[in-house]
Amino acid sequence: MTVTISDLRQRPDFFDTVADRIWRAWWKRHGVPLDYIMVRLRENLATAGLPIALVAHRGDEFLGTASLIASDLDERPHYTPWVAAVWTEPELRGQGIAPALIGRAVDDGFALGHQRIFLCAAPVRRAFYLRLGWTPIEEGVGPLELTVFVRQRLDAADAP
Ligand SMILES: CC(C)(COP(=O)(O)OP(=O)(O)OC[C@H]1O[C@@H](n2cnc3c(N)ncnc32)[C@H](O)[C@@H]1OP(=O)(O)O)[C@@H](O)C(=O)NCCC(=O)NCCS
């Protein structure tokens, strides 16, 4: 499948779908209204740089989303930026869409000048990020027992 990864600023037609998926996956169960997520996401689009919302699509078909945000874990405010809100449509999982989104988010972070990109994951997703080459740097963080992962930029001097 040919997957295109776009910045949501370039494909605002996917705005409602991205907001809906982020809301359903992470906020609805906590009683947060969809309107609140839409306002926050719209603010994102008005700025350059972080935060970045990415959308995976095939033409006009929505496949998934991921974000690169300044902070994601209250317990670790000194780490930035973070890959977050990674989502693939359920019927399209297992085809490499999330890895493509995550890879693009990391590249965008490096392009903005960050040397390290972070990500936190629940135990159920730990193996997934290990397979993608992320390095765990902390385990059991916070009440959700999250693993904190890092991707380090390889400068030319470090390359083999
Ligand atoms: C986690 C998630 C983003 C992975 O997305 P993806 O695009 O399916 O990623 P991949 O293509 O690399 O597949 C991931 C693995 O899940 C397996 N998988 C999970 N659900 C699947 C499904 N419904 N159909 C097929 N494979 C599935 C795949 O086989 C694959 O295993 P592998 O790495 O051993 O091949 C996706 O399952 C998702 O959106 N989950 C809900 C939101 C979430 O938990 N986000 C992560 C927060 S840390």
The ligand as a Gaussian input file, in Angstrom:
#p B3LYP/6-31G(d) Opt

LIG

0 1
 C       -0.268000       0.306000      18.398000
 C       -0.713000       0.689000      16.998000
 C       -0.507000       2.189000      16.795000
 C        0.130000      -0.108000      15.987000
 O       -0.192000       0.348000      14.678000
 P        0.094000      -0.543000      13.356000
 O       -0.004000       0.401000      12.220000
 O       -0.781000      -1.729000      13.351000
 O        1.598000      -0.988000      13.591000
 P        2.317000      -2.263000      12.874000
 O        1.868000      -2.344000      11.464000
 O        3.769000      -2.161000      13.178000
 O        1.709000      -3.498000      13.639000
 C        1.980000      -3.633000      15.004000
 C        1.827000      -5.051000      15.463000
 O        0.495000      -5.251000      15.874000
 C       -0.016000      -6.449000      15.268000
 N       -1.460000      -6.180000      15.186000
 C       -2.152000      -5.568000      16.151000
 N       -3.458000      -5.478000      15.821000
 C       -3.580000      -6.013000      14.624000
 C       -4.683000      -6.203000      13.748000
 N       -5.919000      -5.816000      14.083000
 N       -4.439000      -6.767000      12.573000
 C       -3.200000      -7.153000      12.240000
 N       -2.136000      -7.009000      13.032000
 C       -2.317000      -6.436000      14.212000
 C        0.771000      -6.569000      14.019000
 O        0.878000      -7.914000      13.587000
 C        2.131000      -6.041000      14.391000
 O        2.934000      -7.040000      14.960000
 P        4.431000      -7.215000      14.420000
 O        5.173000      -5.928000      14.755000
 O        4.937000      -8.397000      15.188000
 O        4.315000      -7.445000      12.957000
 C       -2.208000       0.326000      16.762000
 O       -2.444000      -0.991000      17.207000
 C       -3.191000       1.281000      17.451000
 O       -3.603000       2.301000      16.882000
 N       -3.597000       0.950000      18.689000
 C       -4.512000       1.806000      19.473000
 C       -3.833000       3.092000      19.961000
 C       -2.516000       2.837000      20.713000
 O       -2.446000       1.964000      21.569000
 N       -1.481000       3.634000      20.380000
 C       -0.164000       3.509000      20.974000
 C       -0.063000       4.303000      22.232000
 S        1.552000       4.059000      23.001000

